[in-house]
């Protein structure tokens, strides 16, 4: 499945999810400019998945529409690339990687096979836009949107922490 979605400049409010044909396929609700939680709704307007940081821990939790935890995203240390791990419980652990200065990411399963790819495009004074291509049979595309927004939130937190420490 191919989907396009974006962050808001002020990181709050609803944005549309579009499919490869330009049709509305759902929405992303960036719930607050002061927090990092997100909800993703399907094309029928029903809650599909949500995500938020755990208290005092840099892990991003992904939950289903019933509020049940379905996965945890965490950063993995790496010198020359961006690395994340998405633990989807019995559905497997997925590695998400991108070269150091790239905005293209690959999501691979335990077996090393690519199950999805996404890229981020950002422009000066514009919010990030994302393109997701999901070929996974185990990971829902709306779930992966929450994972991608989690990566974006982790990166924003890290850049904010870096700019505050240099003041």
Beta strands, then each sheet from edge to edge (+ up, - down):
strand 1: 2-6
strand 2: 13-19
strand 3: 24-30
strand 4: 38-41
strand 5: 47-53
strand 6: 60-64
strand 7: 69-76
strand 8: 81-87
strand 9: 93-99
strand 10: 104-108
strand 11: 114-121
strand 12: 129-134
sheet 1: 1+ 2- 3+ 4- 5+ 6- 7+ 8- 9+ 10- 11+ 12- 1+
end
